[in-house]
């Protein structure tokens, strides 16, 4: 597994939605072994990206950073 995964957020600064989706895409590519899926696999590839991005966003939204103010 790639060890050079980019940190998406710093402190209480929220990660941009585009970065969360890009990280989900990178994860799906890595775990599936395909950088670009065949046409017959595109739907399941896209669904996995959407689900992982949503789960990642829920995680980021739920994190509490002690001593940091959340951006409004």
PDB file of N, CA, C, O and CB in Angstrom:
ATOM      1  N   UNK A   1       0.848  -1.178   0.000  1.00  0.00           N
ATOM      2  CA  UNK A   1       0.000   0.000   0.000  1.00  0.00           C
ATOM      3  C   UNK A   1       0.886   1.231   0.000  1.00  0.00           C
ATOM      4  O   UNK A   1       1.920   1.262   0.667  1.00  0.00           O
ATOM      5  CB  UNK A   1      -0.960   0.004   1.216  1.00  0.00           C
ATOM      6  N   UNK A   2       0.490   2.220  -0.731  1.00  0.00           N
ATOM      7  CA  UNK A   2       1.230   3.469  -0.849  1.00  0.00           C
ATOM      8  C   UNK A   2       1.339   4.152   0.505  1.00  0.00           C
ATOM      9  O   UNK A   2       0.353   4.276   1.230  1.00  0.00           O
ATOM     10  CB  UNK A   2       0.558   4.401  -1.864  1.00  0.00           C
ATOM     11  N   UNK A   3       2.537   4.589   0.837  1.00  0.00           N
ATOM     12  CA  UNK A   3       2.738   5.273   2.113  1.00  0.00           C
ATOM     13  C   UNK A   3       2.782   6.777   1.953  1.00  0.00           C
ATOM     14  O   UNK A   3       2.982   7.496   2.932  1.00  0.00           O
ATOM     15  CB  UNK A   3       4.011   4.797   2.763  1.00  0.00           C
ATOM     16  N   UNK A   4       2.599   7.260   0.751  1.00  0.00           N
ATOM     17  CA  UNK A   4       2.691   8.704   0.513  1.00  0.00           C
ATOM     18  C   UNK A   4       1.316   9.336   0.350  1.00  0.00           C
ATOM     19  O   UNK A   4       1.115  10.188  -0.515  1.00  0.00           O
ATOM     20  CB  UNK A   4       3.537   8.983  -0.726  1.00  0.00           C
ATOM     21  N   UNK A   5       0.388   8.924   1.169  1.00  0.00           N
ATOM     22  CA  UNK A   5      -0.957   9.481   1.103  1.00  0.00           C
ATOM     23  C   UNK A   5      -0.956  10.865   1.727  1.00  0.00           C
ATOM     24  O   UNK A   5      -0.437  11.063   2.825  1.00  0.00           O
ATOM     25  CB  UNK A   5      -1.978   8.560   1.815  1.00  0.00           C
ATOM     26  N   UNK A   6      -1.533  11.806   1.026  1.00  0.00           N
ATOM     27  CA  UNK A   6      -1.557  13.207   1.440  1.00  0.00           C
ATOM     28  C   UNK A   6      -2.499  13.427   2.620  1.00  0.00           C
ATOM     29  O   UNK A   6      -3.608  12.894   2.641  1.00  0.00           O
ATOM     30  CB  UNK A   6      -1.973  14.096   0.269  1.00  0.00           C
ATOM     31  N   UNK A   7      -2.057  14.208   3.598  1.00  0.00           N
ATOM     32  CA  UNK A   7      -2.912  14.602   4.712  1.00  0.00           C
ATOM     33  C   UNK A   7      -3.941  15.590   4.171  1.00  0.00           C
ATOM     34  O   UNK A   7      -3.574  16.566   3.516  1.00  0.00           O
ATOM     35  CB  UNK A   7      -2.076  15.229   5.893  1.00  0.00           C
ATOM     36  N   UNK A   8      -5.219  15.349   4.436  1.00  0.00           N
ATOM     37  CA  UNK A   8      -6.273  16.175   3.850  1.00  0.00           C
ATOM     38  C   UNK A   8      -6.672  17.374   4.683  1.00  0.00           C
ATOM     39  O   UNK A   8      -7.300  18.297   4.164  1.00  0.00           O
ATOM     40  CB  UNK A   8      -7.468  15.347   3.612  1.00  0.00           C
ATOM     41  N   UNK A   9      -6.328  17.387   5.949  1.00  0.00           N
ATOM     42  CA  UNK A   9      -6.766  18.495   6.784  1.00  0.00           C
ATOM     43  C   UNK A   9      -5.679  18.832   7.787  1.00  0.00           C
ATOM     44  O   UNK A   9      -4.865  17.987   8.158  1.00  0.00           O
ATOM     45  CB  UNK A   9      -8.085  18.158   7.503  1.00  0.00           C
ATOM     46  N   UNK A  10      -5.683  20.056   8.206  1.00  0.00           N
ATOM     47  CA  UNK A  10      -4.746  20.522   9.227  1.00  0.00           C
ATOM     48  C   UNK A  10      -5.563  21.112  10.368  1.00  0.00           C
ATOM     49  O   UNK A  10      -6.296  22.080  10.164  1.00  0.00           O
ATOM     50  CB  UNK A  10      -3.730  21.578   8.645  1.00  0.00           C
ATOM     51  N   UNK A  11      -5.449  20.545  11.563  1.00  0.00           N
ATOM     52  CA  UNK A  11      -6.193  21.057  12.706  1.00  0.00           C
ATOM     53  C   UNK A  11      -7.684  21.056  12.458  1.00  0.00           C
ATOM     54  O   UNK A  11      -8.258  20.037  12.076  1.00  0.00           O
ATOM     55  CB  UNK A  11      -5.736  22.448  13.046  1.00  0.00           C
ATOM     56  N   UNK A  12      -8.306  22.192  12.672  1.00  0.00           N
ATOM     57  CA  UNK A  12      -9.760  22.301  12.514  1.00  0.00           C
ATOM     58  C   UNK A  12     -10.149  22.768  11.111  1.00  0.00           C
ATOM     59  O   UNK A  12     -11.331  22.976  10.836  1.00  0.00           O
ATOM     60  CB  UNK A  12     -10.328  23.263  13.553  1.00  0.00           C
ATOM     61  N   UNK A  13      -9.174  22.934  10.230  1.00  0.00           N
ATOM     62  CA  UNK A  13      -9.472  23.361   8.861  1.00  0.00           C
ATOM     63  C   UNK A  13     -10.094  22.201   8.099  1.00  0.00           C
ATOM     64  O   UNK A  13      -9.478  21.140   8.000  1.00  0.00           O
ATOM     65  CB  UNK A  13      -8.189  23.865   8.138  1.00  0.00           C
ATOM     66  N   UNK A  14     -11.293  22.370   7.561  1.00  0.00           N
ATOM     67  CA  UNK A  14     -11.930  21.268   6.856  1.00  0.00           C
ATOM     68  C   UNK A  14     -11.225  20.948   5.535  1.00  0.00           C
ATOM     69  O   UNK A  14     -10.677  21.833   4.877  1.00  0.00           O
ATOM     70  CB  UNK A  14     -13.391  21.596   6.599  1.00  0.00           C
ATOM     71  N   UNK A  15     -11.251  19.686   5.168  1.00  0.00           N
ATOM     72  CA  UNK A  15     -10.680  19.258   3.895  1.00  0.00           C
ATOM     73  C   UNK A  15     -11.643  19.628   2.770  1.00  0.00           C
ATOM     74  O   UNK A  15     -12.850  19.426   2.900  1.00  0.00           O
ATOM     75  CB  UNK A  15     -10.392  17.726   3.897  1.00  0.00           C
ATOM     76  N   UNK A  16     -11.127  20.164   1.679  1.00  0.00           N
ATOM     77  CA  UNK A  16     -12.002  20.478   0.545  1.00  0.00           C
ATOM     78  C   UNK A  16     -12.644  19.204  -0.020  1.00  0.00           C
ATOM     79  O   UNK A  16     -12.013  18.147  -0.055  1.00  0.00           O
ATOM     80  CB  UNK A  16     -11.207  21.209  -0.561  1.00  0.00           C
ATOM     81  N   UNK A  17     -13.876  19.312  -0.452  1.00  0.00           N
ATOM     82  CA  UNK A  17     -14.610  18.170  -1.004  1.00  0.00           C
ATOM     83  C   UNK A  17     -13.847  17.515  -2.154  1.00  0.00           C
ATOM     84  O   UNK A  17     -13.848  16.291  -2.284  1.00  0.00           O
ATOM     85  CB  UNK A  17     -15.994  18.613  -1.485  1.00  0.00           C
ATOM     86  N   UNK A  18     -13.197  18.326  -2.984  1.00  0.00           N
ATOM     87  CA  UNK A  18     -12.443  17.792  -4.125  1.00  0.00           C
ATOM     88  C   UNK A  18     -11.287  16.903  -3.646  1.00  0.00           C
ATOM     89  O   UNK A  18     -10.981  15.886  -4.269  1.00  0.00           O
ATOM     90  CB  UNK A  18     -11.900  18.949  -5.001  1.00  0.00           C
ATOM     91  N   UNK A  19     -10.653  17.293  -2.543  1.00  0.00           N
ATOM     92  CA  UNK A  19      -9.549  16.501  -2.008  1.00  0.00           C
ATOM     93  C   UNK A  19     -10.033  15.186  -1.417  1.00  0.00           C
ATOM     94  O   UNK A  19      -9.360  14.162  -1.535  1.00  0.00           O
ATOM     95  CB  UNK A  19      -8.798  17.293  -0.954  1.00  0.00           C
ATOM     96  N   UNK A  20     -11.198  15.214  -0.782  1.00  0.00           N
ATOM     97  CA  UNK A  20     -11.770  13.986  -0.228  1.00  0.00           C
ATOM     98  C   UNK A  20     -12.088  13.024  -1.362  1.00  0.00           C
ATOM     99  O   UNK A  20     -11.799  11.831  -1.263  1.00  0.00           O
ATOM    100  CB  UNK A  20     -13.044  14.288   0.606  1.00  0.00           C
ATOM    101  N   UNK A  21     -12.678  13.529  -2.434  1.00  0.00           N
ATOM    102  CA  UNK A  21     -13.001  12.669  -3.577  1.00  0.00           C
ATOM    103  C   UNK A  21     -11.738  12.142  -4.248  1.00  0.00           C
ATOM    104  O   UNK A  21     -11.692  10.976  -4.642  1.00  0.00           O
ATOM    105  CB  UNK A  21     -13.854  13.433  -4.596  1.00  0.00           C
ATOM    106  N   UNK A  22     -10.723  12.971  -4.384  1.00  0.00           N
ATOM    107  CA  UNK A  22      -9.465  12.534  -4.997  1.00  0.00           C
ATOM    108  C   UNK A  22      -8.805  11.437  -4.158  1.00  0.00           C
ATOM    109  O   UNK A  22      -8.246  10.488  -4.706  1.00  0.00           O
ATOM    110  CB  UNK A  22      -8.503  13.729  -5.163  1.00  0.00           C
ATOM    111  N   UNK A  23      -8.870  11.568  -2.838  1.00  0.00           N
ATOM    112  CA  UNK A  23      -8.302  10.546  -1.964  1.00  0.00           C
ATOM    113  C   UNK A  23      -9.082   9.233  -2.095  1.00  0.00           C
ATOM    114  O   UNK A  23      -8.487   8.155  -2.107  1.00  0.00           O
ATOM    115  CB  UNK A  23      -8.303  11.029  -0.498  1.00  0.00           C
ATOM    116  N   UNK A  24     -10.410   9.327  -2.191  1.00  0.00           N
ATOM    117  CA  UNK A  24     -11.237   8.131  -2.363  1.00  0.00           C
ATOM    118  C   UNK A  24     -10.908   7.460  -3.698  1.00  0.00           C
ATOM    119  O   UNK A  24     -10.811   6.235  -3.772  1.00  0.00           O
ATOM    120  CB  UNK A  24     -12.747   8.491  -2.292  1.00  0.00           C
ATOM    121  N   UNK A  25     -10.738   8.258  -4.740  1.00  0.00           N
ATOM    122  CA  UNK A  25     -10.383   7.720  -6.064  1.00  0.00           C
ATOM    123  C   UNK A  25      -9.025   7.011  -5.998  1.00  0.00           C
ATOM    124  O   UNK A  25      -8.861   5.922  -6.549  1.00  0.00           O
ATOM    125  CB  UNK A  25     -10.349   8.859  -7.130  1.00  0.00           C
ATOM    126  N   UNK A  26      -8.060   7.631  -5.325  1.00  0.00           N
ATOM    127  CA  UNK A  26      -6.728   7.035  -5.186  1.00  0.00           C
ATOM    128  C   UNK A  26      -6.826   5.694  -4.453  1.00  0.00           C
ATOM    129  O   UNK A  26      -6.189   4.717  -4.848  1.00  0.00           O
ATOM    130  CB  UNK A  26      -5.771   7.999  -4.429  1.00  0.00           C
ATOM    131  N   UNK A  27      -7.623   5.653  -3.390  1.00  0.00           N
ATOM    132  CA  UNK A  27      -7.791   4.421  -2.623  1.00  0.00           C
ATOM    133  C   UNK A  27      -8.416   3.325  -3.487  1.00  0.00           C
ATOM    134  O   UNK A  27      -7.940   2.190  -3.482  1.00  0.00           O
ATOM    135  CB  UNK A  27      -8.659   4.677  -1.378  1.00  0.00           C
ATOM    136  N   UNK A  28      -9.473   3.653  -4.226  1.00  0.00           N
ATOM    137  CA  UNK A  28     -10.150   2.660  -5.069  1.00  0.00           C
ATOM    138  C   UNK A  28      -9.201   2.155  -6.157  1.00  0.00           C
ATOM    139  O   UNK A  28      -9.175   0.960  -6.450  1.00  0.00           O
ATOM    140  CB  UNK A  28     -11.429   3.263  -5.708  1.00  0.00           C
ATOM    141  N   UNK A  29      -8.432   3.048  -6.747  1.00  0.00           N
ATOM    142  CA  UNK A  29      -7.459   2.627  -7.764  1.00  0.00           C
ATOM    143  C   UNK A  29      -6.437   1.675  -7.159  1.00  0.00           C
ATOM    144  O   UNK A  29      -6.099   0.654  -7.758  1.00  0.00           O
ATOM    145  CB  UNK A  29      -6.747   3.851  -8.380  1.00  0.00           C
ATOM    146  N   UNK A  30      -5.947   2.012  -5.972  1.00  0.00           N
ATOM    147  CA  UNK A  30      -4.920   1.203  -5.322  1.00  0.00           C
ATOM    148  C   UNK A  30      -5.464  -0.170  -4.945  1.00  0.00           C
ATOM    149  O   UNK A  30      -4.829  -1.191  -5.211  1.00  0.00           O
ATOM    150  CB  UNK A  30      -4.384   1.917  -4.078  1.00  0.00           C
ATOM    151  N   UNK A  31      -6.636  -0.192  -4.326  1.00  0.00           N
ATOM    152  CA  UNK A  31      -7.164  -1.466  -3.836  1.00  0.00           C
ATOM    153  C   UNK A  31      -7.673  -2.360  -4.973  1.00  0.00           C
ATOM    154  O   UNK A  31      -7.613  -3.585  -4.871  1.00  0.00           O
ATOM    155  CB  UNK A  31      -8.289  -1.210  -2.841  1.00  0.00           C
ATOM    156  N   UNK A  32      -8.176  -1.746  -6.063  1.00  0.00           N
ATOM    157  CA  UNK A  32      -8.684  -2.539  -7.185  1.00  0.00           C
ATOM    158  C   UNK A  32      -7.572  -3.003  -8.121  1.00  0.00           C
ATOM    159  O   UNK A  32      -7.712  -4.006  -8.822  1.00  0.00           O
ATOM    160  CB  UNK A  32      -9.703  -1.733  -7.967  1.00  0.00           C
ATOM    161  N   UNK A  33      -6.468  -2.260  -8.122  1.00  0.00           N
ATOM    162  CA  UNK A  33      -5.386  -2.600  -9.038  1.00  0.00           C
ATOM    163  C   UNK A  33      -5.550  -1.997 -10.424  1.00  0.00           C
ATOM    164  O   UNK A  33      -4.762  -2.278 -11.327  1.00  0.00           O
ATOM    165  CB  UNK A  33      -5.279  -4.082  -9.157  1.00  0.00           C
ATOM    166  N   UNK A  34      -6.574  -1.167 -10.591  1.00  0.00           N
ATOM    167  CA  UNK A  34      -6.843  -0.536 -11.885  1.00  0.00           C
ATOM    168  C   UNK A  34      -6.765   0.978 -11.753  1.00  0.00           C
ATOM    169  O   UNK A  34      -7.414   1.558 -10.882  1.00  0.00           O
ATOM    170  CB  UNK A  34      -8.229  -0.958 -12.425  1.00  0.00           C
ATOM    171  N   UNK A  35      -5.983   1.620 -12.603  1.00  0.00           N
ATOM    172  CA  UNK A  35      -5.967   3.083 -12.580  1.00  0.00           C
ATOM    173  C   UNK A  35      -7.156   3.634 -13.357  1.00  0.00           C
ATOM    174  O   UNK A  35      -7.637   4.730 -13.069  1.00  0.00           O
ATOM    175  CB  UNK A  35      -4.646   3.625 -13.166  1.00  0.00           C
ATOM    176  N   UNK A  36      -7.625   2.878 -14.335  1.00  0.00           N
ATOM    177  CA  UNK A  36      -8.827   3.242 -15.092  1.00  0.00           C
ATOM    178  C   UNK A  36      -9.576   1.951 -15.359  1.00  0.00           C
ATOM    179  O   UNK A  36      -9.056   1.060 -16.030  1.00  0.00           O
ATOM    180  CB  UNK A  36      -8.478   4.002 -16.438  1.00  0.00           C
ATOM    181  N   UNK A  37     -10.794   1.839 -14.843  1.00  0.00           N
ATOM    182  CA  UNK A  37     -11.528   0.584 -15.019  1.00  0.00           C
ATOM    183  C   UNK A  37     -12.034   0.420 -16.446  1.00  0.00           C
ATOM    184  O   UNK A  37     -12.224   1.395 -17.172  1.00  0.00           O
ATOM    185  CB  UNK A  37     -12.697   0.519 -14.048  1.00  0.00           C
ATOM    186  N   UNK A  38     -12.246  -0.824 -16.827  1.00  0.00           N
ATOM    187  CA  UNK A  38     -12.886  -1.124 -18.110  1.00  0.00           C
ATOM    188  C   UNK A  38     -14.320  -0.611 -18.063  1.00  0.00           C
ATOM    189  O   UNK A  38     -14.886  -0.433 -16.984  1.00  0.00           O
ATOM    190  CB  UNK A  38     -12.849  -2.663 -18.422  1.00  0.00           C
ATOM    191  N   UNK A  39     -14.894  -0.380 -19.210  1.00  0.00           N
ATOM    192  CA  UNK A  39     -16.253   0.175 -19.298  1.00  0.00           C
ATOM    193  C   UNK A  39     -17.256  -0.648 -18.487  1.00  0.00           C
ATOM    194  O   UNK A  39     -18.149  -0.087 -17.851  1.00  0.00           O
ATOM    195  CB  UNK A  39     -16.702   0.241 -20.763  1.00  0.00           C
ATOM    196  N   UNK A  40     -17.113  -1.964 -18.507  1.00  0.00           N
ATOM    197  CA  UNK A  40     -18.073  -2.811 -17.783  1.00  0.00           C
ATOM    198  C   UNK A  40     -17.881  -2.749 -16.264  1.00  0.00           C
ATOM    199  O   UNK A  40     -18.727  -3.247 -15.522  1.00  0.00           O
ATOM    200  CB  UNK A  40     -17.947  -4.256 -18.253  1.00  0.00           C
ATOM    201  N   UNK A  41     -16.799  -2.154 -15.797  1.00  0.00           N
ATOM    202  CA  UNK A  41     -16.566  -1.993 -14.358  1.00  0.00           C
ATOM    203  C   UNK A  41     -16.710  -0.553 -13.886  1.00  0.00           C
ATOM    204  O   UNK A  41     -16.557  -0.280 -12.695  1.00  0.00           O
ATOM    205  CB  UNK A  41     -15.191  -2.495 -14.006  1.00  0.00           C
ATOM    206  N   UNK A  42     -17.000   0.368 -14.788  1.00  0.00           N
ATOM    207  CA  UNK A  42     -17.028   1.790 -14.442  1.00  0.00           C
ATOM    208  C   UNK A  42     -18.056   2.111 -13.360  1.00  0.00           C
ATOM    209  O   UNK A  42     -17.762   2.873 -12.439  1.00  0.00           O
ATOM    210  CB  UNK A  42     -17.322   2.614 -15.678  1.00  0.00           C
ATOM    211  N   UNK A  43     -19.250   1.542 -13.457  1.00  0.00           N
ATOM    212  CA  UNK A  43     -20.311   1.852 -12.490  1.00  0.00           C
ATOM    213  C   UNK A  43     -19.923   1.436 -11.073  1.00  0.00           C
ATOM    214  O   UNK A  43     -20.113   2.207 -10.132  1.00  0.00           O
ATOM    215  CB  UNK A  43     -21.615   1.157 -12.894  1.00  0.00           C
ATOM    216  N   UNK A  44     -19.387   0.242 -10.911  1.00  0.00           N
ATOM    217  CA  UNK A  44     -19.010  -0.225  -9.566  1.00  0.00           C
ATOM    218  C   UNK A  44     -17.805   0.556  -9.047  1.00  0.00           C
ATOM    219  O   UNK A  44     -17.704   0.807  -7.846  1.00  0.00           O
ATOM    220  CB  UNK A  44     -18.693  -1.743  -9.584  1.00  0.00           C
ATOM    221  N   UNK A  45     -16.901   0.939  -9.930  1.00  0.00           N
ATOM    222  CA  UNK A  45     -15.738   1.760  -9.573  1.00  0.00           C
ATOM    223  C   UNK A  45     -16.215   3.112  -9.049  1.00  0.00           C
ATOM    224  O   UNK A  45     -15.778   3.560  -7.988  1.00  0.00           O
ATOM    225  CB  UNK A  45     -14.789   1.950 -10.796  1.00  0.00           C
ATOM    226  N   UNK A  46     -17.120   3.768  -9.800  1.00  0.00           N
ATOM    227  CA  UNK A  46     -17.658   5.068  -9.393  1.00  0.00           C
ATOM    228  C   UNK A  46     -18.454   4.976  -8.089  1.00  0.00           C
ATOM    229  O   UNK A  46     -18.378   5.871  -7.248  1.00  0.00           O
ATOM    230  CB  UNK A  46     -18.543   5.637 -10.498  1.00  0.00           C
ATOM    231  N   UNK A  47     -19.215   3.893  -7.925  1.00  0.00           N
ATOM    232  CA  UNK A  47     -19.992   3.709  -6.704  1.00  0.00           C
ATOM    233  C   UNK A  47     -19.065   3.582  -5.500  1.00  0.00           C
ATOM    234  O   UNK A  47     -19.333   4.161  -4.447  1.00  0.00           O
ATOM    235  CB  UNK A  47     -20.896   2.467  -6.818  1.00  0.00           C
ATOM    236  N   UNK A  48     -17.988   2.836  -5.647  1.00  0.00           N
ATOM    237  CA  UNK A  48     -17.029   2.684  -4.551  1.00  0.00           C
ATOM    238  C   UNK A  48     -16.406   4.029  -4.187  1.00  0.00           C
ATOM    239  O   UNK A  48     -16.247   4.339  -3.006  1.00  0.00           O
ATOM    240  CB  UNK A  48     -15.930   1.675  -4.932  1.00  0.00           C
ATOM    241  N   UNK A  49     -16.056   4.821  -5.179  1.00  0.00           N
ATOM    242  CA  UNK A  49     -15.488   6.148  -4.920  1.00  0.00           C
ATOM    243  C   UNK A  49     -16.479   6.999  -4.141  1.00  0.00           C
ATOM    244  O   UNK A  49     -16.107   7.646  -3.162  1.00  0.00           O
ATOM    245  CB  UNK A  49     -15.105   6.851  -6.243  1.00  0.00           C
ATOM    246  N   UNK A  50     -17.735   7.002  -4.566  1.00  0.00           N
ATOM    247  CA  UNK A  50     -18.768   7.791  -3.885  1.00  0.00           C
ATOM    248  C   UNK A  50     -18.946   7.345  -2.436  1.00  0.00           C
ATOM    249  O   UNK A  50     -19.038   8.178  -1.534  1.00  0.00           O
ATOM    250  CB  UNK A  50     -20.101   7.681  -4.632  1.00  0.00           C
ATOM    251  N   UNK A  51     -18.996   6.035  -2.215  1.00  0.00           N
ATOM    252  CA  UNK A  51     -19.207   5.516  -0.865  1.00  0.00           C
ATOM    253  C   UNK A  51     -18.019   5.806   0.047  1.00  0.00           C
ATOM    254  O   UNK A  51     -18.205   6.166   1.209  1.00  0.00           O
ATOM    255  CB  UNK A  51     -19.467   4.018  -0.915  1.00  0.00           C
ATOM    256  N   UNK A  52     -16.816   5.655  -0.462  1.00  0.00           N
ATOM    257  CA  UNK A  52     -15.624   5.917   0.348  1.00  0.00           C
ATOM    258  C   UNK A  52     -15.491   7.405   0.635  1.00  0.00           C
ATOM    259  O   UNK A  52     -15.120   7.790   1.744  1.00  0.00           O
ATOM    260  CB  UNK A  52     -14.360   5.398  -0.360  1.00  0.00           C
ATOM    261  N   UNK A  53     -15.788   8.242  -0.348  1.00  0.00           N
ATOM    262  CA  UNK A  53     -15.742   9.694  -0.132  1.00  0.00           C
ATOM    263  C   UNK A  53     -16.768  10.103   0.928  1.00  0.00           C
ATOM    264  O   UNK A  53     -16.469  10.932   1.787  1.00  0.00           O
ATOM    265  CB  UNK A  53     -16.008  10.456  -1.460  1.00  0.00           C
ATOM    266  N   UNK A  54     -17.967   9.530   0.874  1.00  0.00           N
ATOM    267  CA  UNK A  54     -19.011   9.863   1.856  1.00  0.00           C
ATOM    268  C   UNK A  54     -18.600   9.413   3.260  1.00  0.00           C
ATOM    269  O   UNK A  54     -18.773  10.157   4.225  1.00  0.00           O
ATOM    270  CB  UNK A  54     -20.356   9.206   1.461  1.00  0.00           C
ATOM    271  N   UNK A  55     -18.061   8.206   3.374  1.00  0.00           N
ATOM    272  CA  UNK A  55     -17.611   7.720   4.679  1.00  0.00           C
ATOM    273  C   UNK A  55     -16.460   8.572   5.207  1.00  0.00           C
ATOM    274  O   UNK A  55     -16.396   8.866   6.401  1.00  0.00           O
ATOM    275  CB  UNK A  55     -17.180   6.247   4.585  1.00  0.00           C
ATOM    276  N   UNK A  56     -15.565   8.961   4.330  1.00  0.00           N
ATOM    277  CA  UNK A  56     -14.437   9.809   4.727  1.00  0.00           C
ATOM    278  C   UNK A  56     -14.922  11.165   5.200  1.00  0.00           C
ATOM    279  O   UNK A  56     -14.411  11.703   6.182  1.00  0.00           O
ATOM    280  CB  UNK A  56     -13.454   9.981   3.566  1.00  0.00           C
ATOM    281  N   UNK A  57     -15.908  11.721   4.507  1.00  0.00           N
ATOM    282  CA  UNK A  57     -16.436  13.026   4.895  1.00  0.00           C
ATOM    283  C   UNK A  57     -17.133  12.953   6.247  1.00  0.00           C
ATOM    284  O   UNK A  57     -17.010  13.871   7.059  1.00  0.00           O
ATOM    285  CB  UNK A  57     -17.404  13.547   3.832  1.00  0.00           C
ATOM    286  N   UNK A  58     -17.873  11.852   6.498  1.00  0.00           N
ATOM    287  CA  UNK A  58     -18.511  11.671   7.808  1.00  0.00           C
ATOM    288  C   UNK A  58     -17.454  11.603   8.906  1.00  0.00           C
ATOM    289  O   UNK A  58     -17.631  12.184   9.976  1.00  0.00           O
ATOM    290  CB  UNK A  58     -19.380  10.390   7.823  1.00  0.00           C
ATOM    291  N   UNK A  59     -16.365  10.900   8.647  1.00  0.00           N
ATOM    292  CA  UNK A  59     -15.273  10.823   9.615  1.00  0.00           C
ATOM    293  C   UNK A  59     -14.718  12.214   9.894  1.00  0.00           C
ATOM    294  O   UNK A  59     -14.601  12.615  11.052  1.00  0.00           O
ATOM    295  CB  UNK A  59     -14.157   9.892   9.104  1.00  0.00           C
ATOM    296  N   UNK A  60     -14.378  12.944   8.851  1.00  0.00           N
ATOM    297  CA  UNK A  60     -13.796  14.274   9.023  1.00  0.00           C
ATOM    298  C   UNK A  60     -14.754  15.218   9.734  1.00  0.00           C
ATOM    299  O   UNK A  60     -14.340  16.008  10.582  1.00  0.00           O
ATOM    300  CB  UNK A  60     -13.404  14.855   7.672  1.00  0.00           C
ATOM    301  N   UNK A  61     -16.041  15.136   9.386  1.00  0.00           N
ATOM    302  CA  UNK A  61     -17.044  15.999  10.022  1.00  0.00           C
ATOM    303  C   UNK A  61     -17.222  15.674  11.506  1.00  0.00           C
ATOM    304  O   UNK A  61     -17.544  16.555  12.303  1.00  0.00           O
ATOM    305  CB  UNK A  61     -18.384  15.864   9.302  1.00  0.00           C
ATOM    306  N   UNK A  62     -17.013  14.414  11.872  1.00  0.00           N
ATOM    307  CA  UNK A  62     -17.230  13.992  13.243  1.00  0.00           C
ATOM    308  C   UNK A  62     -16.026  14.156  14.159  1.00  0.00           C
ATOM    309  O   UNK A  62     -16.158  14.044  15.378  1.00  0.00           O
ATOM    310  CB  UNK A  62     -17.648  12.587  13.251  1.00  0.00           C
ATOM    311  N   UNK A  63     -14.862  14.416  13.595  1.00  0.00           N
ATOM    312  CA  UNK A  63     -13.670  14.559  14.420  1.00  0.00           C
ATOM    313  C   UNK A  63     -13.729  15.824  15.262  1.00  0.00           C
ATOM    314  O   UNK A  63     -14.170  16.877  14.801  1.00  0.00           O
ATOM    315  CB  UNK A  63     -12.423  14.569  13.551  1.00  0.00           C
ATOM    316  N   UNK A  64     -13.283  15.703  16.487  1.00  0.00           N
ATOM    317  CA  UNK A  64     -13.192  16.861  17.377  1.00  0.00           C
ATOM    318  C   UNK A  64     -11.719  17.122  17.633  1.00  0.00           C
ATOM    319  O   UNK A  64     -11.000  16.253  18.126  1.00  0.00           O
ATOM    320  CB  UNK A  64     -13.973  16.626  18.725  1.00  0.00           C
ATOM    321  N   UNK A  65     -11.280  18.314  17.299  1.00  0.00           N
ATOM    322  CA  UNK A  65      -9.890  18.693  17.524  1.00  0.00           C
ATOM    323  C   UNK A  65      -9.862  19.563  18.759  1.00  0.00           C
ATOM    324  O   UNK A  65     -10.325  20.703  18.722  1.00  0.00           O
ATOM    325  CB  UNK A  65      -9.274  19.436  16.286  1.00  0.00           C
ATOM    326  N   UNK A  66      -9.341  19.060  19.826  1.00  0.00           N
ATOM    327  CA  UNK A  66      -9.311  19.803  21.085  1.00  0.00           C
ATOM    328  C   UNK A  66      -8.395  20.997  20.982  1.00  0.00           C
ATOM    329  O   UNK A  66      -7.287  20.912  20.453  1.00  0.00           O
ATOM    330  CB  UNK A  66      -8.869  18.905  22.232  1.00  0.00           C
ATOM    331  N   UNK A  67      -8.880  22.119  21.502  1.00  0.00           N
ATOM    332  CA  UNK A  67      -8.083  23.340  21.508  1.00  0.00           C
ATOM    333  C   UNK A  67      -8.094  24.101  20.199  1.00  0.00           C
ATOM    334  O   UNK A  67      -7.443  25.139  20.084  1.00  0.00           O
ATOM    335  CB  UNK A  67      -6.690  23.014  21.857  1.00  0.00           C
ATOM    336  N   UNK A  68      -8.821  23.606  19.214  1.00  0.00           N
ATOM    337  CA  UNK A  68      -8.878  24.302  17.918  1.00  0.00           C
ATOM    338  C   UNK A  68     -10.286  24.796  17.680  1.00  0.00           C
ATOM    339  O   UNK A  68     -11.257  24.128  18.037  1.00  0.00           O
ATOM    340  CB  UNK A  68      -8.426  23.375  16.756  1.00  0.00           C
ATOM    341  N   UNK A  69     -10.397  25.940  17.090  1.00  0.00           N
ATOM    342  CA  UNK A  69     -11.710  26.474  16.728  1.00  0.00           C
ATOM    343  C   UNK A  69     -12.072  25.959  15.355  1.00  0.00           C
ATOM    344  O   UNK A  69     -11.240  25.920  14.448  1.00  0.00           O
ATOM    345  CB  UNK A  69     -11.725  28.030  16.758  1.00  0.00           C
ATOM    346  N   UNK A  70     -13.318  25.566  15.212  1.00  0.00           N
ATOM    347  CA  UNK A  70     -13.805  25.104  13.908  1.00  0.00           C
ATOM    348  C   UNK A  70     -14.089  26.308  13.042  1.00  0.00           C
ATOM    349  O   UNK A  70     -14.581  27.331  13.520  1.00  0.00           O
ATOM    350  CB  UNK A  70     -15.076  24.222  14.054  1.00  0.00           C
ATOM    351  N   UNK A  71     -13.778  26.182  11.765  1.00  0.00           N
ATOM    352  CA  UNK A  71     -14.078  27.244  10.815  1.00  0.00           C
ATOM    353  C   UNK A  71     -15.578  27.306  10.589  1.00  0.00           C
ATOM    354  O   UNK A  71     -16.238  26.268  10.536  1.00  0.00           O
ATOM    355  CB  UNK A  71     -13.331  27.022   9.478  1.00  0.00           C
ATOM    356  N   UNK A  72     -16.129  28.510  10.454  1.00  0.00           N
ATOM    357  CA  UNK A  72     -17.586  28.649  10.267  1.00  0.00           C
ATOM    358  C   UNK A  72     -17.946  28.577   8.819  1.00  0.00           C
ATOM    359  O   UNK A  72     -19.122  28.675   8.469  1.00  0.00           O
ATOM    360  CB  UNK A  72     -18.095  29.958  10.853  1.00  0.00           C
TER     361      UNK A  72
END
